[in-house]
Amino acid sequence: MTATTLGYASKQAGADEKVRSIGKSRVQFDLSPRAIALLTELKEKTDAATYAEVFKNAMKLYDGIITEVERGSEFLIRDKNGKVSEFRMFL
């Protein structure tokens, strides 16, 4: 597996209280080569400046989708021929 660090800069204690006060934390993920390739592809497709930006945008989208599903909303997909079907998510 390839390890990559996504996200945020934060230190633990003492002189680093300034960093902590802005509410950031370091998060590290171990991602497979396939996941790294997808992350890189998404970064390029969305013109994101960083992997952290891709991750933050994905979290916002995921949160929005879950909120709508909890409200009872359905997501519909219209294909290029005009056929509409329900988008099945893993929730």
Secondary structure, DSSP 4 states (H G I P E B T S, - for coil): -EEEEEE-----SGGGHHHHHTT--EEEEEE-HHHHHHHHHHHHHTT-SSHHHHHHHHHHHHHHHHHHHHTT---EEE-TTS-EEE-----
